[in-house]
Amino acid sequence: MARNMQPIVKRCRTLDISPAVMGYTYKSKSRSNRNPGAQTRKKQSEYGLQLNEKQKVKFVYGILEKQFRMYYQKAANTPGVTGEIMLSTIERRLDNVVYRLGLALTRREARQAVSHGHFMVNGRRVNIPSFLVSVGDVIEVREKSRSSVMFKRLTGEDAIIITPPQWLDREKNSLKGTVTKMPAREDIDFPIEESLIVEFYSR
């Protein structure tokens, strides 16, 4: 499966998003505080703006074109605001939920951990990153996986404190979380103009 292997920070600069959205902390050197060439960059066309927004969402969530188009088509066939429905659906992916619960430090790490079968949903092992969670679902690390270094660092006094979005609830000092409601538009944790994506696919 093809993946964009371009360095995270460089790709974030290209798409004008913060590396923090990807779960990465990055301190730039004084010479790198500005994006070289940003002032001389030509004004983007309408198509360019639409394409950039689409690429931004694909990059943040780690989704390839075929699957992303499927999310759009499903949203377009559902009553409501297409762009918001599409983003809400993508937010419900298991790899994203694992990341948003703080059970992985990045979405890439979450996707890999899910693929390796480290998580259960409602007591059942799930190894499909694109699995969509529903209200009431309980996501937790498998008992056999909890002793690994990867998950030990997520509990205890020295663990990084993560505040899940309002639609998720994580039990304190545990490797377990619950979906309390469907994600809303305001729960998306990075700036995106989804209407441009809808326009892109509606051409």
N, C-alpha and C positions, 0 to 999 in steps of 0.2 A: 504494500500500500504506500503510495507516494505521500511524503510529508515535506513541508517547507522547513529546511534545515538552516535557513538564514539565522544568524545570531539574533537572540531575542531583542536586545536593546536597539540594534540597527533596524529591525523590522518595526519596532514600536515607533521609532522616529519617523520612518517612512509613512506609517499610518496615523501619526499624530496621536498616540495614546501613551499613557504612563506605563512603564514596566511594572509598577505596583499592581496594575490590573491583572497582570499575568502571575502575580505572586512573587515577583522578584524585587529585591531592594537594590537600588543602583545609585551610587554616588559618582557623579561625573567630575572629571578634573576641570580646572578653571578654563582650559582651552576648549572644553567640550560642552560648556554650558549652553551654547547656542548650536542650533543645527546649521552647519555650514551650507550656504547656498539657499537658505530659507528665504532671504530677502530678494534673491534674484529668480526664484522659482516662478514660472509662468502661471497665470491664472488658469485654473482647471476648467474644462468644459463641463457642461451639465452631465454628460455621459461619464466623464472622469470622476466627478463627485459621487455619482451613483455607484460606480464601480468601487471606489475607495471605501464607501460605507459597507458594501457587501464583503469586501476583502477583510475589513476590520473585524466583523463578526465572525467570519470563518477562522481568522487567525486566533482571536481570543479563545474561542471554544474548541479549536483544533478540528474543524469539520471540513471535509472535502466537498467539491462542487456538487457532485451527484446527490449526496445526502442533504446538502444545504437546499438545493432546489426542491427536494422532496418536502422539506419542512415548509418551504414557501407555498408550494402547491396545496399542501394539506391545510395550511392557514387560509389560503385564498378560497377554499371550498367550505370553510367554517364560518357561520354567521358571526359578525363582529368586525373589529378593526384588524385587518390582515397583518399589519406590521407588529402590532402588540401581541397578537395570538402567536405569531411565529417566534418572537423573542421569549414569550412565556413557555412555549413548548421546548425550546432549546435549553432554557434554564433548568428544565426538569430532567435533563439527561443525568444519569447516575454519576458519571465522572465529574460533572459540574457540581452536583449536590455534595459529593464527597469532599471536593475542594472547598465549597462554601461552608461546610460544617467544620472545616479546619482539620479534617482527617487526612489531609495531604497538603503539602506546602505550595504546590502549583497544580494547575489543571493537567499539565503533562504527566506529572507524577501520579495524580489521581487516576488518569486514564490507564497508565501502566499497571497500577495497583489493582484496579478493577479487572483488567484483562488477565492478571495473574491469579484471580480468584480469591482475593483477600477480603472481600466484602459479602455480606448477606443482606437481603431485603426480606423483612418479615420471616426471618429464620431460614431463608432459602438462599443458597449460594448463587450469586449472579456474576458472570464474567463478561458481560456485554456493556461497554461504556455508554452506548446510546440508549440503554434501557431507560424508559420514562417512568419516573416515580409518580405516585398519586397521593392524595390527602390521606393521612393515617399510616402511610408506610414507615416502617422502622428500619433504618440503615445502621449497620454496625460492623465492626471489624471481626472477622472470624476468630474464634478462641485460639486456634492453632497459630494464627498470625500475630497475636498480641505481644508475644515475647520477642519479636524481631526489633532491631534497632530503629527501624523506620517508624514504628508505632510507639515504642517506649518514650521517644522524645516528645510525644504529643500529650503526655500526662505528667503529673507531678508539679512541684513548685517552679521548676525552671522551664516549663512548657510555654510556648508562645501563646498569648491570649488572643483568641479569634472571636469576633462578634458575628454570629451568623445573621443573615437577613431575617426579616420578620416572619417569613413563611416557613422558616426552619427553626427547630429547637434542639439544642445539644445538651445532654445531661452533663452536669458539672463533673470534671475529673473522670470522664468516661470516654469510651470510643464508640459512642452510640448517639444517634440523633433521630428526630421524627419530623415528617412533613406535616405541618399544622394547617396549611392552606395552599392554594395555588399561588405561584409567584405573580405579582402585579408589575405593571410597567415601571413603577418607581423603584422596584427591587433590582433592576439592572444596574450593575456597579461600574459602568463606564459610559461616556457620552457617545450616543449613537442616534442618527436620524434615520429611523427605520422606514420612513416614508420614501426616502430615496431608493431604498432597496426594492420596495414595492414598485416604484416607477421603473427601475431597471428591468425587472422581470415582466412588466406590463407593456414594454415597448413592442 
